[in-house]
């Protein structure tokens, strides 16, 4: 858990500087790699996680960096989640229509319910199940690390969850266009399907735009609508975890109120395009730093001990949301 990287009470800028600098370097490298043509489909968040894991497991993650890693995970991650609210507005959410909103609600709450039940049936750690549920239902790695502020799962479980949703979401980028063409989906149907069921924002957008501009724009908005439900879902996880053992150091999810505030602000006022672009870049940078810190805390030997059962859960949730949303759009869109 995060408690394995406990931040000393009196830690100041000098103590956290090495870890912050290391995660910043990882994030900057992941963004640069993402800009390379052959890696354009790879999310910078996933690249940052992999880079952090590599450094940790080859012994290049100094102990002096741990206070800074914890600072990034506890503070900068929450700041990034607050900034996510600027990427969606209520007017955008309403623009997808009743069918689109129904798809979003099913994708989020139907998938959460299915995954939690399946995880219980498989007798898996509820903390890990929460991570897979959030990552599949909402927005991949971002939702996983947000949910873990409540679930308090070990870093290896977080890394495994991210690996699962990354693998399955990447498969979706190539699978959806082929299936959409085979079934004969309209651009509207394909956009709703892609945005309503693929894990990561970047993955959903990449798949949706293969169906044309109409499908791409609708898929992007539908995906962002799922992101908008991050706050109620994590607050729901707080309720589910009530009564379970919790670390005294775990902070209240105040950042969710900030997320709602930025979403509301973005809904009632028009933010200049250049400022909005900077906010998106800053959000991605902070998220990449947080996932780099998560990778630095991940021991691959412990990850290997998890076995195949967690991947089975993730695959089951993926198939559920993929086929469930497909059925809805074919029937109603």
N, C-alpha and C positions, 0 to 999 in steps of 0.2 A: 504494500500500500504506500500512499504518500508518506506515511509515518516512517518508512525505511529511509527517507531522505529528509529527516526532521531538520528544520531550519532553527539554528540556535537563537534563543530569545534576544540576544544582544547583537546579532549579526548586522553589520552595517554595509555600506557601499564597498568597502575593501574586501569583505568576506564574500559578497555575492558577485563581485565583478568578474572573476575568472569563469564562473559557470554561465553568467549572462553572455559574456564574450564568446564562449564556445558555442552556445546554442544559437547566437546571432550568426556566427560563421557557418554553422550547419544550415540555417535557414537561407542565408544568402547563396550558398552553394546549391541548395535544392531549387531555388528560384532560377538560378542560372541554368542548371541542368534541364529544368522544365522548358526553358526557352529554346533548347536545342531541338531541331526537327524530329529526330528519332525518339525523343522523350516527351513530345508535346502532349500525348494522351495520358502521361503519368502525372497524377496530382503532385504538386510540390509538397503537400503534407505527407504523402506516402514516401516520397523520396527522402524527406527530412527524417522520418521514422527509421528508414533503412540505414541512412548514414549514421544516425545515433547508435543504432544497434551494432553496426560494424565497428565503430570506435570503441564501444563498451567491450565487445567480445574479442577484440585484438589487444586489449589492455591499454588503450589510449584515452581512457576517461579518468583523469586524476581525481583523487579524493577531494582535493581543494575546490573542485568545481561543484560539489554536491550542494552546498548552500545556495549557489546561484541557480542550479537546476530546480530546486524546490521553489525558489522565488518565481521562476518562470512558470512553473506548473500551478502555483497558487495565486499569483497576481496577474501576470501577463495573459495567461489563458483566459481568465475571467474577463479581462478587458477586451480580448478579442471576441468573446461571446456577446458582450454588450454591443460591440461595433457591428456584429452580424445583423442586428436589427435594421441597419441602414440599407440593407440589400432588398427589402420587401416593404410594400405599403399595402394598406387595406384596399385601395382602389385597384391595384394589380391583382390582389386576391379575388376580388369580386368580378374581375374581367374574364375569368375562366368559366363563369356561369355555374348554374346549379349542378350540372353533371360533373364539372371539374371539381367543385367543392366536395361533392359526394365521393369522388375518386380519392381526393386528398384525405378525407376523414377515414375512409376504409383503409387506405394504405398505411396510415399512421396507427389508428386505434385497433383495426382488425389485425394488423401485423404484430403489434405489441401483445395483444391478447393471445394470438396463436403461439408466439414465441415463448411467452411466459408459461403457458400450459404445456407446450412441448418440452421445455426445459425441466419442468417439474416431473413429467413422465419419464424423461431420460435420467432423472435423479442427479442433475447437475447443480453446481454451486449457484445459488440465486444471484449472486453478484455478477458472475460471468454472463448469466442469462440476460440480466438487465442491459449489459453492454451490447450484446448481439441484438437484442430487441430494439434498442435505441438507434444503433447504427444502421440497421436494415430499414426501420420505419421512417427515419427522419433524414439524416444527412451524413452517413458514414462516419469517418474519423472524428469530425467535429462533434457530432452527437455522442460518440463513445466517450471522448474525454470530458464532455460536459456531464454526462450521466455518471461518470466515475467520481465526480465530486460528491456524489451522494452514495453510490454503491461501494466505494472504497475497496475495489478489487486490487489484487497484486498487479504490479506493472507487467508481468508476463501475461496475465489474462487480458490486459488492455492491448498489448502488442498482438496477441493471438487474434483478438476480436478485429483489430484493424487489418491484420493480414487476411482474415477471412472475407471481410466485406470488400476489401480491395480486389482480391482475386475474383470474386463473384461479380462485382461491378465492372471489372475490366472485361470479363467474358460477355457481359451484357452489351457493351459497346459494339461488339461484332455480331452477337447473336440477334439483337433486336431488329436491325435493318433487314436481315435475311428472313426472319420470321414475319416481320411486317409486310414484306413484299409477297411472301408465300400466302399469307392470309388475305392480302388485298386491303390493308387498312388505309383509310383516308388520311391526309396530312393531320387533320384535327385528332383523329383517333390515335395516330402514331405519337403525336406530341403529348397527349394526355397519358398514354401508356408509358412512354419513356420518362417523363417528368414525375409520374405518379408511382413509379416502382423501382427505379435505379438508385443505387445507394448514394454515391458522392455527387455533389453539384456538377463538378467538371465532367464526370462520367455521363450524367444525365443529359447535359448540354451537348456533349460530343455525339451521343447517340441520336438525340432528337433532331439535330441539324442535318443528319444524313437523310432525313425525310423531307428536306426543303425548309425554306424560310418560315412558312406558316407553322410547321411542326416544331421547328427549333425555338421560335419565340414562345409558343404555347407550352412547350416542354420546360423551358426555363422558368416561366412564371409558375407553372404547376409545381416544379421542384422547390421553388422559393416559398411557396405556400406551405409545403411540408416543413421547411426550415422554421417558418413562423410559429409552428406548434411546438418548438423546442421547449419553451418555458413551461407550458402546462404539463408536458410529458415529464420533465425533470421534477417538477413540483409533485406530480403524481408518484414518482419514484420515492420522494421524501415520505409520502404517506405510507407506501408499501414497506419502507424500511423502518417505520416507526416501531420502536420496541426492540429492534435488532441492535446488537452491540455496535457502537460507533466510536471512532477515535475522538477524544476530547479536542483534538486540534482541528477537526474538520469544520470549516466555516459554514455559516448559513448561506444559502444560495442567493445572496443579495444581488448578484450579477444578473439574475433572471429578471429582476425588477428593472434593471438598467436596459436589458434587452427589450422589454416591453416598452420602455420609455423611448428608446431610439426608433423602434418600429412605429410608435405613435407619432413621434416628431416627423419621421419620414412620410407619414400619411397625411399630415396637416400642413406641411410646408414643402416648398420645392427647393431642393439642395442643388446648387450649381454643379454642372457635369464634371468640371475639373476637380472640385472638392470631393464629389462622390467617388471619382476614380482614385483619388488619394486614399480615401477611407477604405476602399476595397483592397488596395495594395497593402495598407497598414494591417488590415485584418488578416490577410494571407500571411504576411511576415510574422505577426505575433503567433498565429496558429502554427506555422512551421517551426518557430522557436519552441513552442510547447511540445510539439510532437517530436522534435529533436531531443528535447530533455527526456521525454518518455522513452525514446529509443536508448538513450544513454543509461537508463535504469533497468534495461531488459537483458536478462541472462538467457541466451539461446538454449543452454542446457536445460534450464527450468522450463522453457517454452516447449522443448521437444517432449518433455514428460507429460504434456497435456493429452497426447494421443489424438485419435481421429474423431472422437465423439463430439467435441466442440465444433469441428468442421461440419459434421452431420447436422447439428442444430442450425448452423448458419445457412447451410444449403437448403434445409427444409424451409426456413423463413424466407429465403430468396425465391424459391419455387412458389411458395404461397402468395407472396405479394405480386410476383410476375404474372401468375395465372389468374389470380383474383382480380387485379386491375384490368388485365386483358379482357376478361369476361364482362366487366362493367362497361368498358368503352365500346366493345362490340355490340352490346345489348342496348346501350342508352346514348352513346355519342353520335 
